[in-house]
Amino acid sequence: MIAPRSFQECRGGFALPWLNRIETGRLHLRPPVLEDAEAIAESLNRFSVARMLPSLPFPYDRQDALEWLLPRVCGVQSGWAFAITRSEDFPAGMVTVERIAGNWTLGYWLAPQFWGRRYASEAVEAVVSTFFAHQPDDALFASVLSDNPASFALLSRLGFRVTGCREVYCQARGAMKTLIELRLDGVAF
C-alpha cells in the first residue's frame, strides 16, 4: 500500500463532501479514529450485535476493527463514517454511507447498552438528512435481516421502500438468513 503524503491528499479520496461532525439534540457524530478500535471490537464481538450484521466477521477482534478503520481514517474509502457519541468520546455505534457495488449504501450498528434510547434513529436520520442535503438527486440503499424488526421499522419511518430480498450467509449465526433490500430516493425524502 502506498501511503498518502499529507492529510489533505488522503482526504481527497472521498466522493462525498468531507464533514467533521454532525450534531443532533443528544448526539455528536464524528469521524472514527484509530483509538476507537477497542470499543468497536468490544461491541461487534457481542453476538447480540453481530447476529444482525451478516457481512461481519465473527468473532470480531481489535485487528478486524483496525482493518475497518484504516481506510476510513485515511479517507481512501469513498463516503462517510461517523462514530455515534454522547458527551464522552466513547463510540456507542457507527453510521456509514459508502459506495458498495456502485450504490451509496447506508449501514449502522449500536452497542447493546445503548439500545432502547432511540440513539440509532437520531443518528441515522441525521446522516440521511445530511446525505440528501449534499446529494439530493441520488438514491440511498440499505439492507436489514428479516428478523430485525427494529431496524426495519427505523428505515421504514425514514421512507425506505423494499426493493427485494435474498438469502445471505450470516457468519455469527453460521446459517443462511433472509436479507431485505431497501431504497430511498432523495426526491422522496
N, C-alpha and C positions, 0 to 999 in steps of 0.2 A: 504494500500500500504506500502511495506517495502522500506524504503529509503536506497540508497546505502551509504556505509561508506566513500567513497572517490570519487573524481572526476574521477580518472583512473578506478575505479571499475564501475562507472556509464558509462563511455565511452566504456567499454567492451561489451556493448550490440550491438554495430554496426557491421554489417556483411560486410560493405564496409570500406576501409581504411579511417581513420578519417582525415579530412582536415581542416585547419584553414581558408584558403582563396583561392579564385581563382581570379586572376587579369585579366582583359581584357584591351583593349585600353582605354575605358572610364569608366569602372565599377569596383567596388570592390564587390565581392560576399563573404559574411562572414556568419558564423553560426548565426541563430537568437538568441536573448537574451530576457529575460522577459520584459525588458524595451521597446521592440518593440510592446507590446500588444496594446497600444493605437493607434499607427499608423496602425497596421494591422486591428484592429476593424474599424477604420475610413474608410479605403479603402474597406474592404469587406462588410461593411454595405451600400455601394453605389449600387443601383440597376444595374447600368451600368456594374459593375464587377460581382456581384452576379448572374445576369441572365445567365452568361456563365459558372457557376460552379454548376452543378446540385446537387452534394452531400453537398453543403454548407448550413448550417442552415441560415435561414433568417427570421427576421432581425438578424444581427450579431453584438454582443457586445464584450466588453472587456473580459468578463468571457469566451466567446467562444474562443477568441484569446489565453487566458491563458491556457485553456484546450488543445488547439492545440500545444502551445509552450512547455508545461511542459515535455512531453515525448521526445521531440526533444532536449531541453536544457539539460536534464538529460542523453540523449544518450540511452534511452531504446527503442526508435523507430529505427528499422534497416534501415539504409540508410543515405542519406544526405539531409539536408535542408539548403538553402542559402538565406539570405536576399540580395536583389539587392540594392546596394547603389552606390552613386556617391561620390563626395568629402566629403560631410557631411555624417553622420552616419544614417540619416533618411531612412528607407527602402522604396524604390519605388515599391517593389513587392517581390515575392518569387519564387524560383525554388526548386523543390524537386525530389529526386529519392528514392522511398521507396518500400518495399515489400508489395504488395497487392495481395491477393489470390495466393501467391507463385510466382508472377512475379515481376521483377523490373519495376516500373511504374513511368513515368515522369509526373510531374504536375507543373503548373506555373500560375501566375497571375501578373498583373501590374496595379498600380493605374492609373486612367484616366488622371491625369495631366501629366503623362509621356508617354502617347500613342503617336504614330507617330514619335518617335525618334529612333526606331529600338533597344531600350534597351532590349526588350524581346528576339529578335533574337540573340543579342550579348550574353546575359546571358545564354539562353537555349543552344546555340551552345557550349559555354564554358563548361557547365556542362555535356552535352552529350559527348563531346570530352574527358573530364576528366574521365567520367564513363567508356568509352571504352578503355582508356589507362590502367585502372585497371582491367577491366572485358572484355577482347577482345572476349571471346567466348560466352558471354551472349547475350540475346536479351533485348531490352528496349521497353516497351509498353506505349502507350498514348491513350487518347481519346479526342474528341472535339465534341461539339454540331454542328449539321449540318448547323446552321445559324451563325456560327462563321468563316467566310472565312479568316480572318487574321491569326488565329491560325492554321487553316488547311493548309494555304499557308506556314507558318513557318515550320510546321512539314514535309510537302512535300519537301520543299527545303533541309531539312536535310536528306532526304531519307526514311522517314517513309512511309510504304505502308498500305493501307486499308486492314483489315482482316475481317471486318464485321460491322454490325450496329445493334442497338437495341433501344427500347423505354425506357426512364428513366423519373422518376418524377423530375422536377426541382422546388424546393421549392420556390425560389424567384419569379418564374412565376406562380406557382400554376397550372402547366399543365405538361402533358407528352410531351417530346421532343425527337427527334432522335439523338442518340449518335453514332458517328463514331469511331470505334476502329482501332488502328494502331499499327504497329510493325516495329522495326528497329533492324536488326541483326548486331552484332559487325563486322563481316567479310565484311558486305556491307558498313560500314561507312568509 
